[in-house]
Amino acid sequence: MSTAPVNCPPRVLALIPPMTQLNTPYPSTAYLTGFLRSQGVVAMQADIALELVLELFSPAGLDALRSGIEALPKKKRSPLAAGFLEHFSLYRSRIGPTLAFLQGRDPSLALRIASRTFLPEGPRFDSLDAYVAEAGEDPLAWAFGALGIQDRARHLATLFLDDLADLLREVADPRFEFVRYAESLAQSQPSFDPLAQALAAPPTLVDTTLERLSLAAIERHAPTLVLLSTPFPGTVYGAFRMAHAIRARHPELTLVLGGGYVNTELRELAEARVFDFFDYVCLDDGERPLLALLEHLQGLRPRERLVRTFTRIAGQVRYFAGDEPDIPFAEVGTPTWDGLPLDRYLSVLDMLNPMHRLWSDGRWNKLTVAHGCYWKKCSFCDVSLDYIGRYDTASAALLVERMEAIIAETHQTGFHFVDEAAPPKALRALAEEILRRKLVVSWWGNIRFEKSFTPELCELLAESGCIAISGGLEVASDRLLRRMQKGVSVEQVARVTHAFSEAGILVHAYLMYGFPTQTVQDTVDALEYVRQLFQEGCIQSGFFHRFTCTVHSPVGMDPAAYGITLKPLPPGKFARNDVPFSDPTGVDHGLLGQGLNKALYNYMHGIGLDEDVRAWFDTRVPKPTVGKHRIARALQTSCQA
């Protein structure tokens, strides 16, 4: 096992593996780097995910892609590949300027891109035809009008990158995605075998590029300890590939794995092969485990006193829980983005909806109002885990001081609060402190649609700089909302979201289908509620996801209470999170999900809001039992009250 020499001052390098986001850095390394520096530790960070994209989508990257296509027999080349070869010089000359435009470094190029004569157009541009019926000769006029040249160009440039990503998957690595890279190798995988086999296979173009960039980061920063943060399943393969390369070239370095994926899926880790790549795996917030580990590596703490840390001893996985308290939220310090190339992130525009685009467009300083969730009752949520169950706050004054420090460092005033659900009381105090200091910021975040968000509070939040909020409506059914322990009703959600919209704040609703005992009628009625919420201007965006039972949620821990039976988990020593189950309703939620997502996509673009919701489904479904004006009447009643 690798360890630093006793009493050697540690140098910590935190790395972001592929893939997270193109428009802004994932905040985990910023938090850890800021905290470690506050403790006197030399700490650095690098975003290898961004570096990988910029390397693959560069003139040199396209040269490598062309070589891969030319190695294929002509009969095996797709139309996309053939078109790329035919127009290669155009692709190669346009990629650099297009990335510079998406990075905000060459805004004047928008006019040329928007003309649709600058970029070569592949199959991804066919999606524009969907809007012709709505917009006549100009398929994007409805979204951008005559003046939105920058946005129009950003959308076209995004389609250009999507074409190239499709080609990269086709020719070089079928697992490549801008977000969910090789996700299936890690998501709820009880066996480590699929990941091990992929890592042992001959490296792809993406693999070799990733390994080279990882080793270059080690050479630049000369760390003694390397942290790899894996927030999602789509970052796990990249993290292991990076660790493999670093371990082979620098066996003296200590490698540590952590992040949201580890915290949810590897809590019962028993797979010894993980430690061929990493020396330690840490759970939950990293501050306390890292301080303990650093002391251990310097000979100041015995291994038995590590905190929430897995390691391998004599071929067996051992876990050291420790009993030391976490660092209070008020004392974790201010995150820092020092070392991350903030001017090189790509503001892409893949979704034309003005609310939905916030996740991929613009560089946001990510911050939290509080640690954990103040509600922590939702039956589908992992409320038993630390990142949700341990609620801890800081004063509004301290939060705004952190915002001011981040603005001074990044010179950017946009904030995305990434809480599970920001508390109304804390948001009120935060807004008042922002206004008291006359701080000019733009911010958005996640909330619960609870009645505390009155029209007066919504106006206050908007005045402080709130531009958008997202929240969980989940299944728009009062019966199911009660089973979910959401603590809200459909009509209450309508009133709250309407108050936000009236204050000029965009609203995104998280939606769910397939919850235990949900019937086809429930699903149709829920979609009718959603249609009315869009029609009345209560919400501007939404996303449907299929319910998944997890071992850490109330449903997973007490399935009988929710009318389902859990199926046995497959044997394995690696990931354990999602649990298959039997629902006595026997509903084909997968088939219904296609209709739900089709409807929602159109609603977000203002299409089909007057149509019968049954038209979106490919199978016969019952008529909604919800009155067509239920939401309008609820809002009218609220106004009269």
Order of alpha helices (4+ residues) and beta strands (2+ residues): beta-alpha-beta-alpha-alpha-alpha-alpha-alpha-alpha-alpha-alpha-alpha-alpha-beta-alpha-beta-alpha-beta-alpha-beta-beta-beta-beta-alpha-beta-alpha-beta-alpha-beta-alpha-beta-alpha-alpha-beta-alpha-beta-alpha-beta-beta-alpha-alpha
